[in-house]
């Protein structure tokens, strides 16, 4: 048994014992270490104690298949780099729901439950943000990502391309620690797979053709050599250029630090090292995978029976073992790292767009690219706007030149609109500086509604009409062929007052022009504005959750609320309402929000009467008792110290004209065991 094998067993036992003493409910670990230049397995810990049935010690966790969590992400990002994305590519880390084949929506969350706005591909991978990873997976396609993983050495994930969805990038499939580590050694070998030819009966189309080396020599009882491993075979799986990009990103501790901290167990004190962690749902699996040019190490920590640990991440659970094994092996090894291969270039890009800097660009950085993938377009995120210094609005035709100033704003795509609003990112005004009253023609002017407004219902037209009788007319389109007079002809003069009132309901919806004509003694004088009439309210329907759906508080921390919302012209926003209270507003389709379940205090029941101290055997709290709160909320008590909370869910939609529609209420229940 090699010294590294013994050491890996020792540090794995020590780390799991530390986790036990911390009350983390972790009982087992697996370790695989592969020598990169030969493909030899230098250490393989399949369990901490083969003879311990309490931890299912006879299960070889190194070859058993488990979900890899975020440690699967590098295969997907590698696929993206091969298909033309770059480390500088901007990805929006904002709330987004992805439609599924069954009609439901998949809404991923980041580990920190935060959204980080525009991030580069480099930072998205280094910080292991989930939402950007899902977006990258959606772009490259699940099939291509699976093909990459299979070619690199993952022999599992073989349930067919239609079985796996976008969540595969977050570890929604199973891999073995041995396969996973061997695949990472392809990163370490700059795109080359090194090992021994796989037996013919194991070969599968599209999968690896080499295996890691587990046996160096086989001899019979007479000492005859039946098999001897003498020289590794090698096969190029992907180019050295994209391999270097992955090596650079996965070793970038500066990029990783905002999410993981700097100088953690994912770094070594005397050399660069590439690393990636993984943590699965409910803390059932911890992974740390990584490599230097000399060695690739993979570590798993958890419970063989799939029982959850207590708040143990890949960084806190598996990384200390990984770090110790890495340090031990490299004690007498030179500090090596990869030289950039030919075919790479460096460019200065504007952040966050990753495009070429302009005079408006507020932040720049140097990035590396595979030749031919460098940006050719100029940045379009940092944009200059002309503002009216006096009003703070966009400069308009009447803004004097001396009042105009240029100001640069960060303008992100529409899908980031909610994040921009919630994060307080400064945005340019949406209104153009109106003509001041003194700027309008005192003889013939429509002051309100403003140019290009969307109107509905009963509308008052405010303006100026002086020097003779006037009439107000409306016609369809920007250049009406016919005009319809609004009300009678008026003889009185109007100064910033009501010219006429219009009931828009009898009119067909669409674009109109409203024209004011004043028949002055010196000739007629006209003013006209385009408006859009919209009297149709939007439609809003809650598709998730379903009516009377039950959520178990011990498993479900959030309720996903999904809405189908439509409008004939322009939907402005959707408000999400729980128990009569608006908890979120969205302007971005698909309209989907998550509500963090809020538990009620049973001691605040209606009528000011305290709810009895809640005990399962309390005679005053009988099963079936209903507690009604002042706002109508109810909790239903059942046997065994369990109660059900009822919550109402609805949404309200508004269009650009101010039309409003409210969805039917959906009642859901939350099961909660009183602690």
Secondary structure as UniProt FT lines:
FT   HELIX           3..21
FT   TURN            22..23
FT   STRAND          28..35
FT   TURN            36..39
FT   STRAND          40..45
FT   TURN            50..51
FT   HELIX           53..55
FT   TURN            56..58
FT   TURN            61..63
FT   STRAND          65..67
FT   HELIX           69..72
FT   HELIX           73..82
FT   TURN            83..84
FT   TURN            87..88
FT   STRAND          90..93
FT   STRAND          98..99
FT   TURN            101..102
FT   STRAND          105..106
FT   TURN            111..112
FT   STRAND          117..120
FT   HELIX           121..126
FT   TURN            127..128
FT   HELIX           130..140
FT   HELIX           142..152
FT   TURN            161..163
FT   HELIX           166..170
FT   STRAND          174..176
FT   HELIX           177..188
FT   TURN            189..191
FT   STRAND          192..197
FT   HELIX           200..202
FT   TURN            205..206
FT   STRAND          210..211
FT   STRAND          217..219
FT   TURN            221..222
FT   STRAND          225..228
FT   STRAND          233..236
FT   HELIX           240..250
FT   HELIX           253..260
FT   TURN            265..266
FT   TURN            269..270
FT   STRAND          274..279
FT   HELIX           281..283
FT   STRAND          285..291
FT   STRAND          295..302
FT   TURN            304..305
FT   HELIX           314..318
FT   HELIX           319..329
FT   HELIX           330..332
FT   TURN            342..343
FT   STRAND          344..350
FT   TURN            351..354
FT   STRAND          355..356
FT   TURN            359..360
FT   STRAND          364..370
FT   TURN            371..372
FT   STRAND          382..388
FT   TURN            389..391
FT   TURN            397..398
FT   HELIX           401..403
FT   STRAND          404..410
FT   HELIX           414..416
FT   HELIX           417..423
FT   HELIX           437..439
FT   STRAND          444..448
FT   TURN            451..452
FT   STRAND          453..455
FT   STRAND          458..465
FT   STRAND          470..476
FT   STRAND          484..490
FT   STRAND          494..503
FT   TURN            505..506
FT   STRAND          510..520
FT   TURN            521..522
FT   STRAND          523..533
FT   STRAND          539..544
FT   TURN            547..548
FT   STRAND          550..552
FT   TURN            553..555
FT   STRAND          558..566
FT   STRAND          571..578
FT   TURN            579..580
FT   STRAND          581..586
FT   STRAND          591..596
FT   HELIX           602..604
FT   HELIX           606..608
FT   TURN            616..617
FT   TURN            619..620
FT   TURN            623..624
FT   STRAND          626..628
FT   TURN            630..631
FT   STRAND          634..638
FT   TURN            639..641
FT   STRAND          642..655
FT   TURN            656..657
FT   STRAND          660..662
FT   STRAND          666..673
//
